[in-house]
Amino acid sequence: MKIISRYCLKEFIPPFLISLICFTCIILFDELFRLVKLFVKKGVSPLYLIESLLYVMPATVVLSIPMAALVAILLSLGRLSTDSEIMAMRAHGIGFHQLMIPLLIATVILSVIDLALMEYVLPQATRASVSLKRDIQKHNPALILEEDTIMKELQTEGKLWMYESTDPKTERLQNVKIWDEFWQGQPRFTLAQSASLGYEDGNAKLTLYDGHTYEPLTDGSEGFRVTQFQEQQIALDLKKDLQRREYKAQHPQTMRIGELKTHIGKLEVSQQRNEPSEYTINRLRYAKVEYYKKFALPFACLAFGIVGIPLGFMVKKNGRMIGFGIGLAVILLYYLLLQFGQNTGLTGKFHPALAMWFPNLVVAAFGIALITRMYSEEKLRTWRNKGSKFRIVVNRNAES
């Protein structure tokens, strides 16, 4: 490795590590506030809070690595530019490409590391985090009963339920509504005039009185089958004590790339065999968006490197502060474009691949334009100075 390459990486690594820690802590603090509210509400041990933060850590690091790479490039090049070291290097014949190549190689390596985290670490951490949150939400069910509020403690099980009020005499729940099996595309709706909540062997049982159940017909028609009942019991799977169980449900965010590709193939085959419903189409779009995000998000490091290097060369004075401000502006623009791309991919306005790679393409195109302009100006400056030589005037009549 050449001396100039080692010198560039030496300037890049410290601000990268500091930026990575800072961005990771900022994202974790936002998640910490939500978790603290949940843990205080449920009254569980703080050790589970620490465990939950550890599970969230890979997701925050995946987001922090591209941002830290951009800020590190701008800070390192801004420092070299402010101290006139870049000017000194150019005066000794060192071109821009000799400074660009090691930094671009560093962003490629970071992209591969980020991709490995997305593939091997993030799915397992997400599965463990969802499992822990689900177990916490099932804990202490007396705290989750709120009138006229949709309760989502059983959302991962495919159930939502609510009740309008509580009878002060009988203490029964009035006008109970339950949405069941909505994740499987065959939703079932239950409406009961009243219900009572009890426990058997530590498990919550919801007994419904005087109600109707509405289920779609199995022959694929638009009708519903209505079933009337006087009393019906439903297990809510709520626990008085926090019990840990393995999360087995498959979700695009908990799948690896190969598993997600297989899942997409099954959804596409299902669409071809049957007339696709809006629910199935949305599931397929969501799976494709998550699939292409696993590639697009890690390679944001490379896109940030392409745009960050020319921006870093342009910083002249107060390089650190200006570079940090420019970095935050580019990061904000990127994640706004990422949110826009994700929304358009989910709604079907853009193909999911184009929607998720759109932010990278925009940022990289802007960086390539800046690099092209930088080299054009350098060539123009070289052409203007071409042929200019120092004139040596000798005075032959000078006295010795």
C-alpha positions in Angstrom: 0.0 0.0 0.0 1.4 3.4 -1.0 2.2 6.0 1.6 -0.5 8.4 0.3 -3.2 5.6 0.6 -2.2 4.8 4.2 -2.2 8.5 5.0 -5.8 8.9 3.6 -7.1 5.9 5.5 -5.4 7.1 8.7 -7.3 10.3 8.4 -10.5 8.5 7.5 -10.7 5.8 10.3 -10.9 8.0 13.5 -13.7 10.3 12.3 -15.5 7.2 10.9 -15.5 5.4 14.3 -16.5 8.5 16.2 -19.4 9.2 13.7 -20.5 5.6 13.9 -20.8 5.8 17.7 -22.6 9.1 17.6 -25.1 8.1 15.0 -25.7 4.8 16.6 -26.4 6.4 20.0 -28.7 9.0 18.5 -30.8 6.3 16.8 -30.7 4.2 20.0 -31.9 7.0 22.1 -35.0 7.4 20.0 -35.7 3.7 20.3 -34.9 3.8 24.1 -37.7 6.3 24.8 -40.3 4.0 23.2 -39.0 1.0 25.0 -38.9 2.7 28.4 -42.5 3.7 28.0 -43.5 0.1 27.2 -41.4 -1.4 30.1 -42.8 1.1 32.6 -46.4 0.3 31.5 -45.8 -3.4 31.7 -43.8 -3.4 34.9 -41.1 -5.9 33.8 -37.4 -6.2 34.8 -35.0 -3.6 33.4 -32.8 -6.5 32.3 -35.3 -7.1 29.5 -34.8 -3.5 28.4 -31.1 -4.0 28.1 -31.7 -7.2 26.1 -34.1 -5.4 23.8 -31.5 -2.7 23.1 -29.0 -5.3 22.2 -31.4 -6.8 19.7 -32.1 -3.4 18.2 -28.3 -2.6 17.9 -27.7 -4.4 14.5 -30.5 -2.4 12.9 -29.1 0.9 14.1 -25.5 -0.1 13.0 -26.8 -0.9 9.5 -28.2 2.6 9.2 -25.3 4.3 10.9 -22.4 2.8 8.7 -23.4 4.7 5.5 -23.9 8.0 7.4 -20.6 7.6 9.3 -18.7 6.9 6.1 -20.0 10.1 4.4 -19.2 12.3 7.4 -15.8 10.7 7.9 -14.9 11.4 4.2 -16.0 15.0 4.5 -14.2 15.6 7.8 -10.9 13.9 6.7 -10.7 15.7 3.3 -11.9 18.9 4.9 -9.0 18.7 7.4 -6.5 18.1 4.6 -8.0 21.0 2.5 -8.0 23.4 5.4 -4.4 22.7 6.3 -3.4 23.1 2.6 -2.1 19.5 2.5 -4.2 18.8 -0.7 -2.6 21.8 -2.3 0.9 20.6 -1.3 0.1 17.1 -2.7 -1.0 18.5 -6.0 2.1 20.7 -6.2 4.2 17.5 -5.9 2.3 15.8 -8.7 -0.2 13.8 -6.7 -3.5 13.6 -8.6 -7.1 13.6 -7.3 -7.4 9.9 -8.2 -4.6 8.9 -5.9 -6.7 10.3 -3.0 -10.0 9.0 -4.3 -9.1 5.4 -4.8 -8.3 4.4 -1.2 -11.4 6.2 0.1 -13.6 4.5 -2.5 -12.1 1.1 -1.7 -12.9 1.8 2.0 -16.6 2.5 1.1 -16.8 -0.7 -0.9 -15.5 -2.7 2.0 -18.0 -1.0 4.3 -20.8 -1.8 1.9 -19.8 -5.5 2.0 -19.7 -5.4 5.8 -23.1 -3.7 5.9 -24.5 -6.3 3.5 -23.2 -9.1 5.7 -24.9 -7.6 8.7 -28.1 -7.3 6.7 -27.9 -11.0 5.7 -26.6 -12.8 8.8 -27.1 -10.7 11.9 -30.1 -8.4 11.3 -32.7 -11.2 10.6 -31.9 -13.1 13.8 -31.8 -9.9 15.9 -35.1 -8.7 14.4 -36.7 -12.1 15.2 -35.4 -12.0 18.7 -36.5 -8.4 19.2 -40.1 -9.1 17.9 -40.3 -12.2 20.1 -39.3 -10.3 23.2 -41.7 -7.4 22.5 -44.5 -9.8 21.8 -43.9 -11.6 25.2 -43.8 -8.2 27.0 -47.0 -7.1 25.4 -48.7 -10.2 26.6 -47.5 -9.6 30.1 -49.8 -8.1 32.8 -53.0 -7.9 30.6 -54.9 -5.9 33.2 -52.9 -2.9 32.2 -53.8 -3.1 28.5 -57.6 -2.8 28.9 -58.6 0.6 27.5 -62.1 1.6 26.5 -62.8 2.5 22.9 -59.2 1.7 21.9 -57.9 -0.9 19.4 -55.5 -3.1 21.4 -52.6 -4.4 19.3 -51.0 -6.6 21.9 -51.9 -9.7 19.8 -51.2 -8.1 16.4 -48.3 -10.6 15.7 -50.8 -13.4 16.3 -53.2 -12.0 13.7 -55.7 -10.5 16.2 -57.0 -7.0 17.0 -59.8 -6.3 19.4 -61.5 -3.5 21.3 -64.5 -2.8 23.4 -66.5 0.4 23.8 -67.2 0.6 27.6 -67.5 -1.4 30.8 -70.8 -2.0 32.5 -70.5 -0.6 36.1 -72.8 -3.3 37.6 -71.7 -6.5 35.9 -68.2 -5.3 35.0 -68.6 -6.9 31.6 -67.1 -5.4 28.5 -69.7 -3.9 26.2 -69.8 -4.0 22.4 -66.7 -6.1 21.8 -65.2 -6.3 18.3 -62.5 -8.8 17.3 -60.6 -8.9 14.0 -58.9 -12.3 13.6 -56.7 -13.9 10.9 -56.2 -10.7 9.0 -52.5 -11.6 8.2 -53.6 -14.7 6.3 -55.8 -12.8 3.9 -59.0 -14.4 5.2 -60.2 -12.0 8.0 -62.8 -13.0 10.4 -64.8 -10.4 12.3 -66.7 -11.0 15.5 -69.1 -8.6 17.1 -70.5 -9.4 20.6 -72.9 -7.4 22.8 -70.8 -8.1 25.9 -67.8 -10.1 27.2 -66.0 -11.0 30.4 -62.3 -11.5 30.9 -61.1 -14.3 33.1 -58.1 -16.6 33.7 -57.6 -20.3 33.7 -54.2 -21.7 34.6 -52.7 -18.3 34.1 -54.1 -17.9 30.6 -56.6 -15.2 29.6 -60.0 -16.3 28.4 -62.4 -13.9 26.7 -66.0 -15.1 26.9 -68.3 -13.5 24.4 -72.1 -13.2 24.8 -74.8 -12.7 22.2 -72.8 -12.0 19.0 -72.2 -12.8 15.4 -69.2 -13.9 13.4 -68.6 -12.9 9.8 -66.3 -15.0 7.7 -65.6 -14.8 3.9 -66.9 -17.8 1.9 -64.3 -20.4 1.0 -65.4 -20.7 -2.7 -63.8 -17.4 -3.6 -67.0 -15.4 -4.0 -67.6 -12.0 -2.5 -70.2 -13.2 0.1 -69.8 -13.8 3.8 -71.0 -16.5 6.1 -72.7 -15.2 9.3 -72.8 -17.3 12.4 -74.8 -16.4 15.4 -73.9 -17.5 18.9 -75.0 -16.9 22.5 -71.7 -17.7 24.2 -68.3 -18.2 22.8 -64.9 -18.4 24.4 -61.6 -17.1 22.9 -58.1 -17.7 24.2 -56.3 -14.3 24.1 -52.9 -15.9 24.9 -52.1 -13.3 27.5 -49.9 -14.2 30.5 -49.8 -12.8 34.1 -46.1 -13.7 34.2 -43.6 -12.9 31.5 -42.9 -16.1 29.5 -40.3 -16.4 26.8 -41.1 -18.3 23.7 -39.5 -18.7 20.3 -40.9 -16.5 17.5 -41.6 -18.8 14.6 -43.7 -16.5 12.3 -42.1 -15.6 9.0 -41.9 -12.0 8.1 -39.8 -10.3 5.3 -37.7 -8.4 7.8 -36.8 -11.7 9.7 -35.8 -13.5 6.5 -32.4 -13.9 4.9 -32.0 -13.0 1.2 -32.5 -16.6 0.0 -35.5 -17.2 2.2 -37.1 -13.9 1.1 -36.5 -14.7 -2.6 -38.3 -18.1 -2.1 -41.1 -16.3 -0.3 -41.5 -13.9 -3.2 -41.6 -16.8 -5.6 -44.4 -18.5 -3.7 -46.4 -15.3 -3.7 -46.0 -14.9 -7.4 -47.0 -18.5 -8.1 -50.1 -18.0 -5.9 -51.0 -14.9 -7.9 -50.7 -16.8 -11.2 -53.0 -19.6 -10.0 -55.7 -17.5 -8.5 -57.1 -14.1 -9.1 -54.9 -11.9 -6.8 -56.6 -9.9 -4.1 -55.5 -6.5 -3.1 -54.1 -8.0 0.1 -51.9 -10.5 -1.8 -50.6 -7.8 -4.1 -49.6 -5.6 -1.2 -47.9 -8.5 0.5 -45.9 -9.2 -2.7 -44.9 -5.6 -3.1 -43.8 -5.3 0.5 -41.7 -8.5 0.2 -40.0 -7.1 -3.0 -39.3 -3.8 -1.3 -37.7 -5.5 1.6 -35.7 -7.7 -0.8 -34.2 -4.9 -2.8 -33.6 -2.8 0.4 -31.3 -5.5 1.7 -28.9 -4.6 -1.3 -29.6 -0.9 -1.7 -29.1 0.2 1.9 -25.6 -1.3 2.4 -24.4 0.2 -0.9 -25.4 3.6 0.2 -21.9 3.6 1.6 -20.5 3.6 -2.0 -23.0 6.2 -3.1 -22.0 8.5 -0.2 -18.4 7.9 -1.0 -18.8 9.0 -4.6 -20.6 12.2 -3.6 -18.5 12.8 -0.5 -15.1 12.8 -2.1 -15.6 15.8 -4.5 -17.5 17.7 -1.8 -14.6 17.1 0.5 -12.2 18.5 -2.0 -14.3 21.7 -2.4 -14.1 22.5 1.3 -11.6 25.4 1.7 -12.0 27.0 5.1 -13.4 25.7 8.4 -13.3 22.3 6.9 -14.6 20.2 9.8 -17.8 22.2 10.5 -18.6 22.8 6.9 -18.0 19.1 6.1 -20.2 18.0 8.9 -23.0 20.3 7.8 -22.8 19.2 4.2 -22.8 15.6 5.4 -26.0 16.0 7.4 -27.7 17.7 4.4 -26.8 14.9 2.1 -27.9 12.3 4.7 -31.3 14.1 5.1 -31.7 14.2 1.3 -30.9 10.5 1.0 -33.3 9.3 3.6 -36.1 11.5 2.3 -35.5 9.9 -1.1 -35.4 6.5 0.6 -38.8 7.1 2.2 -40.2 8.4 -1.1 -38.9 5.3 -2.9 -40.3 2.9 -0.3 -43.7 4.5 -0.4 -43.8 4.4 -4.3 -42.6 0.8 -4.2 -45.4 -0.2 -1.8 -48.1 1.6 -3.8 -46.9 0.1 -7.1 -46.1 3.5 -8.7 -42.5 2.4 -9.2 -40.9 -1.1 -9.6 -39.6 -2.1 -6.2 -36.0 -2.4 -7.5 -36.1 1.1 -9.0 -37.8 2.5 -6.0 -35.2 1.2 -3.5 -32.2 2.0 -5.7 -33.5 5.4 -6.7 -31.8 7.3 -3.7 -28.4 5.6 -4.5 -28.7 6.5 -8.2 -29.5 10.1 -7.5 -26.7 10.6 -4.9 -24.2 8.7 -7.1 -25.2 10.6 -10.2 -24.7 13.9 -8.4 -21.3 12.7 -7.2 -20.2 11.7 -10.6 -21.2 15.1 -12.0 -19.1 16.8 -9.3 -16.1 14.5 -10.1 -16.4 15.1 -13.8 -16.5 18.9 -13.2 -13.5 18.6 -10.9 -11.4 16.8 -13.4 -12.5 19.2 -16.2 -11.4 22.2 -14.2 -8.1 20.4 -13.5 -7.5 19.7 -17.2 -8.4 23.3 -18.1 -6.0 24.6 -15.5 -3.3 22.3 -16.8 -3.9 23.4 -20.4 -3.7 27.1 -19.4 -0.4 26.5 -17.6 1.0 24.4 -20.5 4.2 25.9 -22.0 4.7 28.4 -19.2 8.3 28.4 -18.1 10.5 30.4 -15.9 12.6 32.9 -17.8 16.2 33.2 -16.7 17.8 36.5 -17.5 21.6 36.6 -17.6 23.3 40.0 -17.4 26.5 39.6 -19.3 27.7 43.1 -18.4 27.4 42.4 -14.7 30.6 42.9 -12.9 32.1 39.9 -11.3 
